[in-house]
């Protein structure tokens, strides 16, 4: 069994204004860090509109289509922009997540990493925000439930920012367990421990600035992993954001490269135990380019090791 790497050159055509942290170079650094690794490389397809409509109303799609510029940028909020290449990139980011689910469900791959941009975990049902347009993880989860007929799916998020969009899209879906660890206080300001979802299916772990490796690992060991095991998912989805790294300019949770390898290894172990190793991760944040490349490599190395077991 292998690890699939799903990406597309359209990810380079989602252009941001100069100085914007969610820059094209992010994808380049990730893919450069993964060169030479034993991966099954797959082209990210365009998402089917029906997949997007499982989590977003048609009006959301039409709003984005109408806002997309023919040149330059269209600004949706303080930090979310569209360029002429954005819509294809976003459609392929979601389509890549769907393709990854299909691959692990049919046995084409043991696990998969979707390296695309823009990210997705901040996009709410009708609100693009935080660099995100579509709720990629929610799209993947609902595809797994509705197309593949799974009984239960888990989504876990270790990005330094709360996965508010994923929570908004899935908190009323009893078949999904969602867990997010994130720095607090920090944008977007949501993700309090009291937010537990419509079916006690949401676990939020706000972590104080400077928590560091030991506190992060303790929180996951004591809270996320037991709840994940109790949910007994048929598939684990991972929002893989690497901006909790100590070198990241947007936060200060103070994690190291090895923490991302550790949490991935533990999640893969739970996937082996609970759901035949089926795990899909998608790139979210990470804005120090060197740290992003190293952290993504640690994450994917753990996926490859798990696929080879």
Beta strands, then each sheet from edge to edge (+ up, - down):
strand 1: 3-7
strand 2: 39-43
strand 3: 74-75
strand 4: 81-82
strand 5: 111-114
strand 6: 153-157
strand 7: 176-183
strand 8: 202-207
strand 9: 236-240
strand 10: 279-283
sheet 1: 2+ 1+ 5+ 10+ 9+ 6+ 7+ 8+
sheet 2: 3+ 4-
end
